[in-house]
Amino acid sequence: MTTTVPPRMPTAVDVLAPVAAALRASGAGDRSVLTPGLLVPDDTGWIPATQLIDGPELPRLLAAARVHWRASPHAAAALVWKSYSYWVTLPAVLGWASAHRVPLVAPGDVLLKPDDDGVIPVIGLRPSITIAVAPDTPRPLSELPQVHRAASETELLELLRSSLLDAHLGPIVDRLRREVRIGTRTLLGSLASGVATGVLRAAHILPGTAAEHIAALTEALGVADLIELVPGSNGRPALRRKTCCLGFTLPQPRVCSGCCITSAQRS
């Protein structure tokens, strides 16, 4: 008698598999503050990212950053923002660029765990997080309850923006500016830089060109004017910022490869 084994039902892990693969291929796993596999099966000891918006977590991070980098208040804020916005953005950015599968990183679905070895907490996603996918995503992946099939590629980018910027990073910008004196343009410049950096690091495994992905993503987020791509080594594009992350103000200065200050000095 032959027993028929029913097919295994897909899970969020399956939907996010291309995202995890893109993160690994980009080299992010070597230094990532993202939890392995992205999803947090047990949230004991974790806190929601809403604590950065209306709780005590952001002042704690700023205080830790001032000590860690021996930074002024505004430089500490700029560097905390630069790192946090990069890592929380990366799964959505590479998810869209690699497979048009976007975990919608609204703050309630992003979890943080203080890291004793670094300023920025470990970042993970709730297993129940909504994942927006392209209209042509095959069944049964697109039929999972937490999967939202976008009606168009335009809607997919709109969902990315609304969850990432409007619901999550935008309110953190407002909170940061209440804590310290720092300009919105400075902060959003680091967001634009982080989007471009993530795409450029994964460009070798992405369909299409890095420039096309960066243009679509930064335009959707309203930050396209804060960076530019210039010819780099081996014919590959390189990033040039139009704002500064203030790393040069530290006792041991940190200067980005695409720093607007050094670029201005070279020209």
C-alpha positions in Angstrom: 0.0 0.0 0.0 1.4 3.4 -1.0 1.0 6.3 1.4 0.6 9.6 -0.2 2.4 12.4 1.6 0.7 15.7 1.2 2.9 18.5 -0.1 4.4 20.7 2.6 2.7 24.1 2.8 5.0 27.0 2.2 5.8 29.4 5.0 7.2 32.9 5.4 10.7 31.4 5.3 10.0 30.1 1.8 8.6 33.5 0.6 11.7 35.3 2.0 14.2 32.7 0.7 15.3 34.9 -2.2 15.7 37.9 0.1 17.9 35.8 2.5 19.9 34.6 -0.5 20.5 38.2 -1.8 21.6 39.3 1.7 24.2 36.4 1.8 25.4 37.1 -1.7 25.9 40.8 -0.9 28.3 39.9 1.9 25.9 41.4 4.5 26.1 38.2 6.5 29.7 38.8 7.3 29.0 41.9 9.4 25.3 41.9 9.7 23.2 43.1 12.6 20.3 41.3 11.0 19.4 38.1 12.9 20.2 34.9 10.9 17.3 34.0 8.7 15.6 37.4 9.3 12.7 36.0 11.3 12.5 35.8 15.1 10.6 32.6 16.1 10.7 33.5 19.9 10.5 37.2 20.8 11.6 36.7 24.4 14.1 39.5 25.1 13.2 41.4 22.0 11.3 44.7 21.8 9.4 46.2 18.9 10.9 49.0 16.9 8.0 51.2 18.0 10.2 51.8 21.1 12.4 54.0 18.9 9.5 56.2 18.1 7.6 56.6 21.3 9.7 54.7 23.9 13.1 54.8 25.7 15.1 52.9 23.1 16.3 55.9 21.0 17.6 58.0 23.9 19.5 54.9 25.1 21.0 54.3 21.7 22.1 58.0 21.4 23.7 57.9 24.8 25.5 54.7 24.0 26.7 56.1 20.6 28.1 59.2 22.3 30.2 57.1 24.6 31.2 54.5 21.9 32.3 57.0 19.3 33.2 59.9 21.7 30.8 61.9 19.5 29.0 65.1 19.8 25.2 64.7 20.2 24.4 65.5 16.6 27.2 63.3 15.2 26.1 60.4 17.4 22.5 60.8 16.1 23.7 60.9 12.5 25.8 57.8 12.9 23.1 55.8 14.8 20.6 56.8 12.1 23.0 55.9 9.3 23.6 52.4 10.7 20.1 51.6 11.8 18.4 52.9 8.6 20.8 50.9 6.5 20.2 47.6 8.2 16.4 47.9 8.6 16.1 49.0 4.9 18.3 46.3 3.4 15.8 43.4 3.5 13.1 45.5 1.7 15.6 46.9 -0.8 17.2 43.6 -1.7 13.9 41.9 -1.5 12.5 44.2 -4.2 15.6 44.3 -6.3 16.2 40.5 -6.3 12.7 39.0 -6.5 10.1 41.7 -6.0 9.3 40.3 -2.6 9.2 43.0 0.0 8.9 42.5 3.8 6.8 45.4 4.9 9.0 46.7 7.8 6.5 48.7 9.7 7.9 49.3 13.2 5.5 46.9 15.0 6.8 44.0 12.8 10.5 44.8 13.4 12.1 43.5 16.6 15.2 44.8 18.3 17.5 43.0 20.7 20.3 45.0 22.5 23.7 43.8 21.5 26.4 43.9 24.1 29.1 44.0 21.4 27.8 47.0 19.5 25.7 50.2 19.7 23.1 49.1 17.2 20.7 46.4 18.4 20.3 43.1 16.5 17.3 43.5 14.1 14.8 40.8 13.2 11.3 40.4 11.8 8.2 38.9 13.3 7.2 35.6 11.5 3.8 37.2 10.9 5.2 40.2 9.0 3.3 41.1 5.9 5.2 40.4 2.7 4.2 42.2 -0.5 4.9 40.4 -3.7 4.7 41.0 -7.4 1.5 40.3 -9.3 3.1 37.3 -11.1 4.2 35.5 -7.9 3.3 31.8 -8.3 0.8 30.0 -6.1 0.8 28.7 -3.4 3.4 31.3 -2.1 1.1 34.2 -3.0 -1.9 32.6 -1.2 -0.3 32.6 2.3 -2.4 34.8 4.7 0.4 37.2 5.4 1.3 37.6 1.7 -0.1 40.6 -0.1 -0.1 40.3 -3.9 0.4 43.8 -5.3 -1.8 44.8 -8.2 1.2 46.3 -10.0 4.9 47.1 -9.7 4.0 50.6 -8.9 1.9 49.5 -5.9 4.8 47.3 -4.7 7.1 50.3 -4.5 4.3 52.3 -2.8 3.9 49.6 -0.2 7.7 49.6 0.4 7.7 53.3 0.9 4.6 53.5 3.2 5.9 50.8 5.5 9.6 51.7 5.5 9.6 55.5 5.4 6.1 56.8 6.2 5.4 54.4 9.1 8.9 53.6 10.4 11.9 55.8 9.5 10.0 59.1 9.1 8.7 59.0 12.6 12.2 58.2 13.9 13.5 61.2 12.0 11.0 63.4 13.8 12.0 61.8 17.2 15.7 62.3 16.5 15.2 66.0 15.6 13.4 66.5 18.9 16.3 64.9 20.7 19.2 66.7 19.0 19.7 69.5 16.5 20.2 67.8 13.1 18.7 68.5 9.7 16.3 66.2 7.9 18.3 66.5 4.7 21.4 65.1 6.5 19.4 62.1 7.7 17.7 61.4 4.5 21.0 61.6 2.7 22.2 58.6 4.7 19.0 56.7 3.8 19.6 57.3 0.1 23.3 56.3 0.5 22.2 53.1 2.3 19.8 52.1 -0.4 22.5 52.6 -3.1 25.2 50.9 -1.1 23.0 47.8 -0.5 22.2 47.5 -4.2 25.8 48.1 -5.3 27.1 45.4 -3.0 24.6 42.9 -4.4 24.7 44.0 -8.0 26.5 40.9 -9.2 23.4 38.7 -8.4 20.6 41.1 -9.2 18.6 41.1 -12.5 18.9 44.3 -14.4 21.4 47.0 -13.6 22.3 48.6 -10.2 21.6 52.0 -11.6 18.1 51.1 -12.6 17.3 49.6 -9.2 18.8 52.5 -7.3 16.9 55.1 -9.4 13.6 53.3 -8.9 14.1 52.8 -5.2 15.4 56.3 -4.4 12.7 57.9 -6.5 10.0 55.9 -4.7 11.4 57.1 -1.3 11.8 60.7 -2.5 15.6 60.8 -1.9 17.0 60.5 -5.4 18.4 64.0 -5.4 20.7 63.3 -2.4 23.1 60.9 -4.1 24.6 60.4 -7.6 26.3 57.5 -9.3 29.7 58.2 -10.9 32.1 56.0 -12.9 34.0 53.7 -10.6 36.7 51.1 -11.0 36.3 48.4 -13.7 33.5 50.3 -15.3 31.2 49.8 -12.3 29.2 52.7 -10.9 30.3 54.2 -7.6 28.3 56.2 -5.1 28.8 59.9 -4.3 26.9 61.4 -1.5 25.5 65.0 -1.5 25.2 65.2 2.3 27.5 64.2 5.1 27.0 61.6 7.8 29.3 63.6 10.2 31.7 60.7 10.7 34.6 63.1 9.9 33.9 65.0 13.2 34.8 62.0 15.4 38.1 62.0 17.4 39.1 59.2 15.0 37.5 60.5 11.8 35.4 58.1 9.7 35.2 59.1 6.0 32.9 57.3 3.5 34.3 56.3 0.2 31.7 58.6 -1.5 32.0 61.4 1.0 30.8 64.7 -0.3 33.5 66.6 1.5 36.4 64.6 0.0 34.7 64.6 -3.4 34.5 68.4 -3.3 38.2 68.6 -2.3 39.1 66.4 -5.3 37.2 68.5 -7.7 
